[in-house]
Amino acid sequence: MFPACQKHDWMYHKAEIEEDKLIANLVFLLNMILLVIHEDNFLDKNRLYRAMTYFIAVYYCGGGAFSEDEAKKLPVRDIINELEMQYLPS
């Protein structure tokens, strides 16, 4: 699923309008389904369920990651530093 997540994150970063977010989410779902189908093994049903869970999560909860304000344009290193300050013990 990691390649699908990377593409989705990149699309969110480049998105400018709400429709871009919707397209990114749908491409995310499609990429995850294609990854599952390509592997073709006995865990496919579980992986498809997981893909739908991820899709629903980004669809309903991804608004914080997608915003049209300037905070979205922070360099990656600034975002990482901010996250480290919030979640890692001092």
Rosetta blueprint (number, residue, H / E / L):
1 M L
2 F H
3 P H
4 A H
5 C H
6 Q H
7 K H
8 H H
9 D H
10 W H
11 M H
12 Y H
13 H H
14 K H
15 A L
16 E L
17 I L
18 E H
19 E H
20 D H
21 K H
22 L H
23 I H
24 A H
25 N H
26 L H
27 V H
28 F H
29 L H
30 L H
31 N H
32 M H
33 I H
34 L H
35 L H
36 V H
37 I H
38 H H
39 E H
40 D L
41 N L
42 F L
43 L L
44 D H
45 K H
46 N H
47 R H
48 L H
49 Y H
50 R H
51 A H
52 M H
53 T H
54 Y H
55 F H
56 I H
57 A H
58 V H
59 Y H
60 Y H
61 C H
62 G H
63 G H
64 G H
65 A L
66 F L
67 S L
68 E L
69 D L
70 E H
71 A H
72 K H
73 K H
74 L L
75 P L
76 V H
77 R H
78 D H
79 I H
80 I H
81 N H
82 E H
83 L H
84 E H
85 M H
86 Q H
87 Y H
88 L L
89 P L
90 S L
